[in-house]
């Protein structure tokens, strides 16, 4: 069992990796995980290993990602590995051991086995689900401004996102809702920004045919502000993955 733990940190999407201290791939970075216990279910095993090995219990979302079965993935012999996608909100700072660190997904260090490509699979799953589900709840804190949510979506998607259009689309779908609270005033003055929250903090499919498009793609398919999320009729659609 392996877990790809993702969190937006310092403006970019990061994955949690630990440095191997023994062959094979000694000194390379690997995904946290471990063997499946005799009485474990896969999801239970994923949570147990994350809690015991990296002291990570504040998971906002956990789902099965994929199973790897390439006979050559482990030089010691054939090993099947089922990977999970785990998501941590931006306002959580997990306690991690000294051999474990967060790494930008866009610039991973040399990884063990096929773990680098598993991280890529997790990133693509997250990006797809940001389009057609409310999975942003797992990345964001309990309450947030639209500008903060825009930054989280942009870091996860890997391209700029329009705050105005993000607010319009997520509000129209019923994904986010305003609270009665406002953010603290800044030194720049002006009206404090309204704080929003996700209407549900469990995974919900909100539009199975929607897709977030990079700005260049959006300009080719529709006249709109850059970084918009595209609903059917605004851009070519992509189905769930």
N, C-alpha and C positions, 0 to 999 in steps of 0.2 A: 504494500500500500504506500502510495506517495501523495503528498499534498502540495499543491501550488498555492501559496498564500500570497495574495495581492493586496496592496494598499497604496493609495496616492500619498506620496511623501515629497516635500520640497518641490512641488509642482510637476512631478512625473510619477508614472506608475512603477512601483517597485515589487520585487519578489523576494521572499525570505529563503535564504540558502545557508547551508552549513558546510564547513571545510572538512573534507575527509582526512582522517589521520592514519589510514592504513590502505594498503593495496586492495583491489585495483583502483587506479585513479587517485592515488595518494596526493593530497594537497589541492585537489580540484574541488569545486563547489558542487553540492548536491542538494536535491530536494529533501525536506524532512519526511520521515516515514518509518516504516518497519514492517515486520512480518504480521500476517493475520493470525490472531490467536485462535485456538481450537474452538472457542465458544463465541468468537466475535462475528458480528456482522460488519460489512465493509465500512459503512458510515460510522459505526461505533468505534471501529479500529482507528479510523482517521482522526477522530476527535481525541481518542485516548493517547495516540502517539504525539499529537501536537501539544497536548496538555503536559505530558511527562517529559518530552525531549526538549521542547522550546518554551515551555510554560505559557502556552498560548491557549487561552480559554475564551477570549472575547471575539468569537467569530460571529459576524452578522449574517453570513450565508455560507452554506456548504452544499455542494452538489457533485455527483459523480461526473467526471470529465471524459475519460477514455481508458481503455486497457491496451497496453503494449505487449506484443507477443513475438517480436522478432527474435529468432533463435540466437542471433549474434549480439544482442544488446548488452549481454553480460559475459565477459571473457571466462568466467568461472563455470559457466554452464547455462542452460536455458532457465530463465526466470520470467514469469509473467508478472506484470505490474499494473495495478489499477490505480489511476490517478484521480484525485479530487481537486476541485476548484474551491478555495476558501477565500473569503473576502473580509477585510478588516476596515472599519470606519477610520476616517482621518483623525478623529479626536481620541483614538486609543493608542497608547504607547506600550506595547507588550514588553515584558521583561524577557530578554533572550540571553542565552549563555555566550561565553566569550568566543566560541568557535562558530557562531551564527551571526549573520549580518543581512541587512537589506541591500539589494542591488537593483539599479534601474533596469527594467525589462528591455529597454532599447540598447543597453550596453552591458550585457551579462559578461562576467569573467569566464574563463574556460571551465566547462562543466563536466561532470562525470556521466558516464553512460549516455543515455539519450535525453537527459534531463533538460537541456537547453531547448530542444524541440517541443518537449512537453509544456514548458513555460510559454512558448509561442502559441501552442494550441489553447492554453488557458486564456491568454490575452485575446485571441480571436473569439473565443466563446464569450468572454466578458463584453467585448465590443459589440458583438451581435446582439446580446441580450439587452444592452443599453438602448438599442433601437426599438425592440418590440416588447420589453417588459419594464417593470419598475425597479430593476436591480440596483439602480442608483442609491436606493435606501441603504444598501450594505456598504457603500463607499462613503456616504455623507454622515455627518454628525446628526444628532436628533433634530436640531434646528439649524438653519443656515440662511444666508442671503442668496439672492439669485446670482450675484457675482461669484460667490463662493461655489455654488453648484456648477456654474459655467466652467470655472477653473477645474473642478473635479472631472467633469465630462470631457473637457479638452485634453486633460492629462491622460485619461483612460483611452480615448478615441485616437489620440495622436494627431489631431488637427484642430484648428481654431473652431470655436463654437460661438454663435451669436447669443448673448444673454437674453435679448428681447424675444427672439424666436424660440429659444429653449423654454422660457417662461410661458409663452403663449401655447406651445404644443403640449407641455406637460400639464398645464392647468386645464386645457381643453379635454385631455384624456382622463382627468381626474387623478393624476399621479401625485401631484403636489397640491398643497393648499396653504393659504396664508394663516399665520397665527395672529394673535392680538399683540404680540411683542415686537419690538424693534431692536436693531443692532445698536451697540453703543456709538455715540457720535464720534466722528473722527476729527483730527486737527484741521481738516479742510473745511469743516463746517457743513452746512446744508442739512437737509431733512434726513434723519436716520432711516436706513433701509429697513424694510419690513422683513421679518424673519418668517421663513416657510418651513414646512415639514412634509414628509411623505405621508400620504393618506393611509397607506398600509406598509407595514414593515415585515411582510412576508412576500415571497415572490408571486407576482401576478402578471399574466400576459395581458398587455394593454392594447396592442395593435399588431397582430401577427404578420402584417405585410409592410410595416414601416421600416425605414433604414436611415441612419445618419450618414450624410454624405460629406466628404471633404469639400472645401469651398470651390475648388476648380471644377469638380464633378457637378456640383450644384449649378454652377453658372452655365454649364453645357445643357442641362436638362430643364432648368426653370429660372425665371427671373425672380430672385429673392436675395435677402441679405446673406452674406457669407456665413458658413458654419451652421446653417439651418438643419434641423432634422426634417427629413422628407416623409410625408404621409403619402398614401396612394393618390395619384393624380398630380403630385408635385414633383415626383421623380420616379425612376424605375424602381420597382420594389424588390426586396430580397426576403425570402422566407426564413423561418426559424432554423437554427442549427442546434 
